[in-house]
Structure formats: C-alpha cells, structure tokens
Amino acid sequence: MTAVRDATAAAVERALALVDEATVVADASSLILAASENPGGTELVAVRVLESIASRLGGRSRRQLVAPGRPNLSIRFGPDATEAAPGVLMLGHSDVVPAGEGWAADPFNPRVADGWLTGRGAADMKGGIAAALQAMAAVHRVLPDAPLELLVTVDEEDLATGIQAHLAATPPDAVHRACIVAEPTDMAVVIACRGAANLQVEVAGRAAHAGRPEDGASAITTAARIVDWIAGDHARMRAGASGLLGSATWSVGRIEGGHGTSIVPDRCTLLVDRRLMPGEAGAEALAQLRSGIGEALADDGCSAEASLLMEMPGFETDPTHPLVATAVDALVAEGAAAPVEAWTAACEGGFIARHHGCPTIIVGPGDITGQAHQPDERVRIADLGAAARAYTRMLVHLHTDDTDRRDPEHD
C-alpha cells in the first residue's frame, strides 16, 4: 500500500507541474469572446473554440447536433471507458445567460485586472471548463491509460435540451466511476442539489365590459387564487424542511394577462418554478399543481390547465463516499476551506446521477449567487488555477485508487 501511495503522490506532482494558470485564463478568455447567449443565440462559436483548445491539449472531440447551430461536445482523453476500466466524467455547458444591462464594458470582451477575470461566462461556467480541460490534459500526459471525458452541453440555461439529447443517445449502462460538475461553487464541495421544474398555468375566462364584470369571468382573479394556493403549499413544505436540502419550494416567476382596465380579462398565464427534491420528478410537481388548481377553481366560469415545460432532476451523494473525501482533500491541498454543502441552484448533474447511477459532486471556481448571472460577472484568477490543480489531484486519485482496488493482488 505504501508503494501505491508513493506512486500516486508522484503522479500528482508530475501532473501538477504541467498545469499552467496563465493558460487556463487565456482559454477561459477565448471562450468568453465566443459569445453564446441563451436563449436567442447559438453555442456553435464556443464549441469551435473548445475543439481548438482540446486539439491543442491532445484531446479528441466529437459533436452531437442537438439543433441547428447547437452541438453538444464530448472531449475525451485516454481510452474510452469500459466496464473493466470505468472513467471519470466532467460536466459543463457552453451557453451563458444573456448579458443584459449594467456592464462597465463590453461583456464579451474579457478583462483581466486586479486578480480577476471579468466577462459573461467567466464564473458560469467557462472558467470552470477551461480549468477542467487543463487538468484532464495534465493527467493524460502522466496517466495515459486513464479514461477521462468532458461533456459540454448546449441549452443548459433554458430547457436542458442538450443533456436530454445526450442521454437519449447514451445507454444507462455507460460506465462512469464518478461525475464532477465544474459549475461555480466558490470552491465548496456540493454533494446535493435540488432539481427544478418549470411549469406554466394557462387560465381561461370570459371577456366582458368592466362596467358589468358579472357578465364575464376574470382569469386574473382565478389566477390570484391559484397563486394563493401555491404560496400556501410553499409555506407548508418549508415548515417541514429538514436535512441538507431542506425542502422543495414553489415560486411564481411571472404573471401576464388581460387586455386593459375596461375589459374583464379572459386569459392569464403563470410561469412557476418548482424546486424538486432528489428522486422527485417534474411529473409529480405537475400533478400537485393540477390538484391545487382544482382546489382553487370556483364555479365562476374560468378554467385552468398546467403543463410541464422543463425539468432538471436533483441528486444527493452519500457524504461518506470516497469521491467526497477525494474532492475535499484536493481542495484543502490548494488552501481552500472545502466545506461540504448542498446547493440552492439546480444543475445537469442530476441527469447524470439519475441516468447512470454514478456518484456526483459539483466543484468549481466562482460564486453562483454573487457573481454568476450578474453584470460584470467575474472569477478570481487564483481560483481558476486552484480549481485546475484540484481537478488534477482528484482525477489522479480517482484513477489510481480505483486501479489499485481492481488489482488482483490488492490487499
């Protein structure tokens, strides 16, 4: 065992010597320049940059076209994973949210100053992708037999069509020893996150002149009763919150309806966010919402129907799993506090955990709440380097520890 530990430590040091922080920053900057706003844009330009980076680093790329101009990209180093030699999957997405207003300068012109890299996608999550590629290339040069894959999906920020297309083309028995999602966690180890379901409620009423509202049926009034039910059910769930993830939640994100002040509204639309607990499906949330609508409807001539627009499953990894300790140790070695946490956001790791049944964590540079999706989005350059080195440590240990366990002479 001492010889194995010494060999692993030596492999870590050789791989770390190949990690270059300046290259991580340059690659992240190139990806920021490749604007890939979603919705309303295309990820193709960012995928082309990723293919160029992968080729330079010795990886091999394969596209999967999801929609015109929107390809998923798989980048692999080493042999393909097999049941006898499972690999590590790193996960990211090439799209970013729209830049919006309030930037001090062009959001897609990366800026390096005072120890920060600024630009749309710096934190979420082009910085994490650049760090992951640097780590995988370094490990590949030291351990060429380690099966490593980075999957970069399209449309993560909207309807998750990219990850769903990938899973539709990938059998569940495809072998992943672990999945590491490079989303921004401020260098914490996230072992659990809730999923998300986007739902829509369409309320139909009957128009009439506002001078005689009793001749019509107000879709807005009925929608308000549905919103009241949602608020009450949210309070009920939060009152029973427990454990690392607390509880599921409801939130009404948008309400739109009516035609003007003098017309009884004959329509109203609600867009609803429902955070899902691990193992809970969007269809279950839809059924609950439909039941609540049934309770909220009155005999006033209005009707309502709910539909599921998108779902992203949650996941929870056992905190005692070796993957968690490996990640914590790697981050601590880089000077990070490495708390083990749950995440308030959702990510595509839940799809991988559900489809493949593999342990999944989220670890990455940047702050999802304070930096991502904000004007002047930025990430610490020191964290980009630390993330690349931490990923390197994780990948070496995951490969060598598993190889040792599969060694017939292992005691």
Solvent accessible surface area in square Angstrom, and as a share of the most:
residue,aa,sasa,rsa
1,M,115,0.51
2,T,83,0.49
3,A,78,0.60
4,V,50,0.29
5,R,140,0.51
6,D,88,0.46
7,A,63,0.49
8,T,6,0.04
9,A,55,0.43
10,A,45,0.35
11,A,3,0.02
12,V,5,0.03
13,E,105,0.47
14,R,128,0.47
15,A,0,0.00
16,L,25,0.12
17,A,86,0.66
18,L,59,0.30
19,V,20,0.12
20,D,67,0.35
21,E,59,0.26
22,A,73,0.57
23,T,37,0.22
24,V,0,0.00
25,V,17,0.09
26,A,56,0.44
27,D,7,0.04
28,A,0,0.00
29,S,19,0.12
30,S,43,0.28
31,L,2,0.01
32,I,0,0.00
33,L,108,0.54
34,A,4,0.03
35,A,40,0.31
36,S,1,0.00
37,E,57,0.25
38,N,2,0.01
39,P,82,0.51
40,G,87,0.84
41,G,34,0.33
42,T,59,0.34
43,E,0,0.00
44,L,38,0.19
45,V,61,0.35
46,A,0,0.00
47,V,0,0.00
48,R,139,0.51
49,V,34,0.19
50,L,1,0.01
51,E,41,0.19
52,S,72,0.47
53,I,6,0.03
54,A,0,0.00
55,S,83,0.53
56,R,132,0.48
57,L,35,0.17
58,G,50,0.48
59,G,14,0.14
60,R,109,0.40
61,S,49,0.32
62,R,149,0.54
63,R,111,0.41
64,Q,54,0.24
65,L,125,0.62
66,V,39,0.23
67,A,36,0.28
68,P,126,0.79
69,G,23,0.22
70,R,46,0.17
71,P,2,0.02
72,N,2,0.01
73,L,0,0.00
74,S,9,0.06
75,I,0,0.00
76,R,56,0.21
77,F,1,0.00
78,G,11,0.10
79,P,66,0.41
80,D,76,0.39
81,A,40,0.31
82,T,71,0.41
83,E,156,0.70
84,A,76,0.59
85,A,33,0.26
86,P,18,0.11
87,G,3,0.03
88,V,2,0.01
89,L,1,0.00
90,M,1,0.00
91,L,1,0.01
92,G,2,0.02
93,H,3,0.01
94,S,2,0.01
95,D,0,0.00
96,V,0,0.00
97,V,24,0.14
98,P,61,0.38
99,A,12,0.09
100,G,53,0.51
101,E,157,0.71
102,G,62,0.59
103,W,36,0.13
104,A,91,0.70
105,A,44,0.34
106,D,82,0.43
107,P,25,0.15
108,F,32,0.13
109,N,76,0.39
110,P,25,0.16
111,R,63,0.23
112,V,86,0.49
113,A,60,0.47
114,D,143,0.74
115,G,43,0.41
116,W,40,0.14
117,L,0,0.00
118,T,17,0.10
119,G,0,0.00
120,R,6,0.02
121,G,0,0.00
122,A,0,0.00
123,A,1,0.01
124,D,6,0.03
125,M,1,0.00
126,K,2,0.01
127,G,0,0.00
128,G,0,0.00
129,I,1,0.01
130,A,0,0.00
131,A,0,0.00
132,A,0,0.00
133,L,0,0.00
134,Q,9,0.04
135,A,0,0.00
136,M,0,0.00
137,A,7,0.05
138,A,2,0.02
139,V,0,0.00
140,H,43,0.19
141,R,167,0.61
142,V,22,0.13
143,L,26,0.13
144,P,82,0.52
145,D,83,0.43
146,A,0,0.00
147,P,6,0.04
148,L,6,0.03
149,E,18,0.08
150,L,0,0.00
151,L,3,0.01
152,V,0,0.00
153,T,0,0.00
154,V,0,0.00
155,D,4,0.02
156,E,16,0.07
157,E,42,0.19
158,D,47,0.24
159,L,77,0.38
160,A,0,0.00
161,T,55,0.32
162,G,0,0.00
163,I,0,0.00
164,Q,81,0.36
165,A,28,0.21
166,H,25,0.11
167,L,21,0.10
168,A,94,0.72
169,A,76,0.59
170,T,24,0.14
171,P,78,0.49
172,P,84,0.53
173,D,112,0.58
174,A,34,0.26
175,V,42,0.24
176,H,29,0.13
177,R,30,0.11
178,A,1,0.01
179,C,0,0.00
180,I,0,0.00
181,V,3,0.02
182,A,0,0.00
183,E,6,0.03
184,P,0,0.00
185,T,10,0.06
186,D,75,0.39
187,M,13,0.06
188,A,4,0.03
189,V,0,0.00
190,V,1,0.00
191,I,3,0.02
192,A,0,0.00
193,C,0,0.00
194,R,25,0.09
195,G,0,0.00
196,A,5,0.04
197,A,0,0.00
198,N,48,0.25
199,L,1,0.00
200,Q,45,0.20
201,V,0,0.00
202,E,79,0.36
203,V,3,0.02
204,A,52,0.40
205,G,21,0.20
206,R,119,0.43
207,A,51,0.39
208,A,19,0.15
209,H,133,0.59
210,A,40,0.31
211,G,58,0.56
212,R,141,0.52
213,P,74,0.46
214,E,121,0.54
215,D,67,0.35
216,G,11,0.10
217,A,4,0.03
218,S,30,0.20
219,A,0,0.00
220,I,71,0.36
221,T,70,0.41
222,T,0,0.00
223,A,0,0.00
224,A,48,0.38
225,R,73,0.27
226,I,0,0.00
227,V,45,0.26
228,D,101,0.52
229,W,49,0.17
230,I,4,0.02
231,A,60,0.46
232,G,43,0.41
233,D,16,0.08
234,H,57,0.25
235,A,60,0.47
236,R,146,0.53
237,M,22,0.10
238,R,107,0.39
239,A,93,0.72
240,G,59,0.57
241,A,44,0.34
242,S,83,0.54
243,G,73,0.70
244,L,90,0.45
245,L,18,0.09
246,G,20,0.19
247,S,10,0.06
248,A,7,0.05
249,T,18,0.11
250,W,9,0.03
251,S,59,0.38
252,V,48,0.27
253,G,66,0.64
254,R,138,0.50
255,I,92,0.47
256,E,87,0.39
257,G,28,0.27
258,G,16,0.16
259,H,102,0.45
260,G,45,0.44
261,T,143,0.83
262,S,62,0.40
263,I,71,0.36
264,V,10,0.06
265,P,18,0.11
266,D,47,0.24
267,R,103,0.38
268,C,1,0.00
269,T,28,0.16
270,L,0,0.00
271,L,58,0.29
272,V,5,0.03
273,D,34,0.17
274,R,2,0.01
275,R,59,0.21
276,L,0,0.00
277,M,56,0.25
278,P,42,0.26
279,G,81,0.78
280,E,27,0.12
281,A,31,0.24
282,G,0,0.00
283,A,63,0.49
284,E,84,0.38
285,A,0,0.00
286,L,22,0.11
287,A,61,0.48
288,Q,64,0.28
289,L,0,0.00
290,R,115,0.42
291,S,64,0.41
292,G,0,0.00
293,I,7,0.04
294,G,50,0.48
295,E,125,0.56
296,A,13,0.10
297,L,59,0.29
298,A,51,0.39
299,D,155,0.80
300,D,53,0.28
301,G,51,0.49
302,C,14,0.08
303,S,62,0.40
304,A,20,0.16
305,E,99,0.44
306,A,1,0.01
307,S,46,0.29
308,L,58,0.29
309,L,83,0.41
310,M,19,0.09
311,E,38,0.17
312,M,8,0.04
313,P,4,0.03
314,G,7,0.07
315,F,9,0.04
316,E,99,0.45
317,T,10,0.06
318,D,82,0.43
319,P,85,0.53
320,T,115,0.67
321,H,65,0.29
322,P,81,0.51
323,L,1,0.01
324,V,5,0.03
325,A,55,0.43
326,T,19,0.11
327,A,0,0.00
328,V,34,0.19
329,D,94,0.49
330,A,4,0.03
331,L,0,0.00
332,V,82,0.47
333,A,56,0.43
334,E,36,0.16
335,G,72,0.69
336,A,22,0.17
337,A,98,0.76
338,A,5,0.04
339,P,60,0.38
340,V,61,0.35
341,E,69,0.31
342,A,28,0.22
343,W,18,0.06
344,T,93,0.54
345,A,24,0.19
346,A,18,0.14
347,C,0,0.00
348,E,5,0.02
349,G,0,0.00
350,G,0,0.00
351,F,5,0.02
352,I,0,0.00
353,A,21,0.17
354,R,136,0.49
355,H,48,0.21
356,H,27,0.12
357,G,64,0.62
358,C,10,0.06
359,P,30,0.19
360,T,1,0.00
361,I,0,0.00
362,I,0,0.00
363,V,1,0.01
364,G,0,0.00
365,P,0,0.00
366,G,3,0.03
367,D,38,0.20
368,I,34,0.17
369,T,96,0.56
370,G,50,0.48
371,Q,25,0.11
372,A,1,0.01
373,H,87,0.39
374,Q,71,0.32
375,P,63,0.40
376,D,48,0.25
377,E,2,0.01
378,R,101,0.37
379,V,0,0.00
380,R,105,0.38
381,I,27,0.13
382,A,65,0.50
383,D,24,0.13
384,L,0,0.00
385,G,0,0.00
386,A,11,0.09
387,A,1,0.01
388,A,0,0.00
389,R,72,0.26
390,A,0,0.00
391,Y,0,0.00
392,T,0,0.00
393,R,48,0.17
394,M,0,0.00
395,L,0,0.00
396,V,0,0.00
397,H,66,0.29
398,L,16,0.08
399,H,11,0.05
400,T,22,0.13
401,D,54,0.28
402,D,15,0.08
403,T,58,0.34
404,D,19,0.10
405,R,133,0.49
406,R,103,0.37
407,D,61,0.32
408,P,133,0.84
409,E,155,0.69
410,H,68,0.30
411,D,156,0.81
